[in-house]
Amino acid sequence: MAGARQTVGEARRIVVKVGSSSLTTAAGGLDADRVDALVDVLAKTRSGGEREIVLVSSGAIAAGLAPLGLRRRPRDLARQQAAASVGQGLLVARYTASFARYGVRVGQVLLTSDDMSRRAHHRNASRTLDKLLAMGAFPVVNENDTVATDEIRFGDNDRLAALVAHLVRADLLVLLSDVDGVYDGDPSRPGTSRIAEVRGAEDLAHVEIGSAGKAGVGTGGMVTKVEAARIAAAAGIQVVLTSAVHAAEALGGGDTGTYFHPTGRRSADRLLWLQHASTPQGSLTLDDGAVRAVVEGRKSLLPAGIAGVEGDFSAGDPVELRDREGRAVARGLVNFDAKEIPLLVGRSTRELARELGPGYEREVVHRDDLVVLHP
């Protein structure tokens, strides 16, 4: 365990995620003292320039509640987006003022899950974050709540943080909330103990993970944090899950919270986003040969392998690829509108090009825009 924690302390590029409950008062406004305390830790951690930090911060919707006269987080998307619009400015202004005490400039980066599955947007976001870090600015990332629809939202910033950690090739993800780790039961009851480290899913098989936060101003809970930790760990990133008051200890490699060992290999592609951040807008049913080609051969999906289509989607949308039994075997970005697909089903690209034009001599889903879903 000491060795694992030592690598935490030596991490050079870090993504830190902080939840709404760690930044706001019970009434919903930003707590300046809490923000300053977090900034103190982050600024001191990066001092000297040897460690780079990206902050994924919740709190925009919560910060906008009081100014709009809302007593609690609204359930409807339109009022959530209105609160986010007001609160996002307040949140970034608070971070800007707080980091200014250390002579550090803040850069705001707003992302949507729909953007990040697309090759050009993914590449641009990666380049922007790299340049902000290279120029000594401190990136503060949030979901672009004001424009995201129900279908293209991350839904929680824990998952967003795991995917941002992958995007910036981070060595470490630190998830901060109002709970100081994963417990083997309800942490408010006596006799429960903190799970110090997780090497794989089997270590949590006996644990019932709670879903509700204490403060009632966020969307996440321990379920989303553990899922985010698993996503990051599967991408080769070590994770520490703890409370905001233990942030300095966590970043220094101290024995706090729950440490998740990396379980997979690091990769530089955006397919993790396609797998975990996209919502399929429809589905394509594949014949048996196409399933083998896509799943085992990692090939592109051609028109000849399609047996059916469902949904109303446009070219560029994410779709699910299913076998004849209806099981999802892959997900990808489709190159045709849903209404065009019936013209293509079961036909060769050469035949389609001859009859419909050269624009139809291409894959329905290219292998570079396709991720196989493992059971």
C-alpha positions, 0 to 999 in steps of 0.5 A: 500500500505504501508503494501505491500511495507513493506513486500518488504523491509523485503524480505529475498531471492530476485531475481533481473533481470537487462536488457541489456539497463541498463548495456550497452552503445548505441554502445553495450559495457558494461558500467562499471559505470552502472555495478558498480552502480548496484553492489553497491546497491546489495552488500549493500542490502545483507550486514550483510547476512540477505538478499540473492540475485540472479541476473539474468543479460542480457547483454551477447549478447550486450557486445559481439557486439563491440568486434566482430565488430557488429553494432547492435544485429544480427537477426540470431541465430548463430551470436547471439550465437557467440556474447553471447560466447564473451560477457558472459565472459566479463559480468561475468568478469565485475561483478567479478571485481565489486563485488570484491570491497566488498570481494564478490565472483561471481558464474556463472549459465547458464540455458536453458529452456530445462534443467529446465523442466527435474526433475534431472536438475531442482533439481540440479540447485536448489541445486547449487543455494542454496549452492552458497547462503549458501557459501556467493557467489553471483549467476549471472544467464543467459540463456545459449545462446551459446547452446540454439536453437530457440526451447529451448530458454526462449526468454527473461530474464524477464521470466527466472527471474520469473522462477528462483524466483520460483526455489529458493523459493524467497520472491521477484522479482525485474525487473529492466530496463530503464522504471520506472514502468507500465504506463496507456499510453505512458510514454513519453507523458504528462498526463499519470501516473504510475500504483503504484500497480496491484492486478490482470489482471483486473487492466491492462485490460485497459492498452496498454502495449508497446513492444519496449525498448529504447536502441535497445540492448535487446529482451524484452519490457514492454510486457515481463516484465508484463508477467514475473510479472504475472508468478511470482505473480501466484507462490506466489511471490511479484514483483516490476517492476522499473528502474535500477536507482531506484533499492535501493529504490525498494529493500528498500520497497520505493514507486517506480515502479509498485508493483504486489501483489501475486495472487497464492500460492507458490509451490516447484515443477518444473511444472511452468517451464514445463508450461512457459518455454518448447516448445512442440515438438509434440502433443497427441490427447486424447479421452474424458475419458482421458481428464477427467482423466488428467484434472479433476482427475490429473491422468497419461496419459495411452496408452488406452486414446490416439486417435492420435499423431502429430510431431517428438519427442523423449522420454523426450521431452515436448508434448501438450495434446489436446482434440478431438477439438484440444484444448490444455488441458495439457503439459507433458514430454513424455516417448516414441518416436513419432514413438512408439506411433502408436503401443500404441494407444488405448491399455492397458498397460497389453496387451502392456507388454505381446506383446512388453515387460515389458518396455511398461507397463508404462504411456505415460506421468506420472502425475509428469511430467504433468501440466494442462493448465488453460484457 
